[in-house]
Amino acid sequence: MCSTQEKLNPCPICLEEIDDKGCATMLCGHQFHYNCIFKWNFTQKGDTCPICRDDLRLPQDVDKSPP
């Protein structure tokens, strides 16, 4: 969980500061901007954490149809 009370590091993907809004914490504990890790998920190695290579268990397909 991302919190402003913790000192957050820059996003390892884009290197910009991470804040509460749009923050994603993976099961391995690494934090990224939601949009950065979402885009990473669609790359060739997107099924693993860019830092530790742990399986992210993210869906490969996102349903973009209206609810």
Secondary structure, 3 states (H helix, E strand, C coil): CCCCCCCCCECCCCCCECCCCCEEECCCCCEEEHHHHHHHCCCCCCCECCCCCCECCCCCCCCCCCC
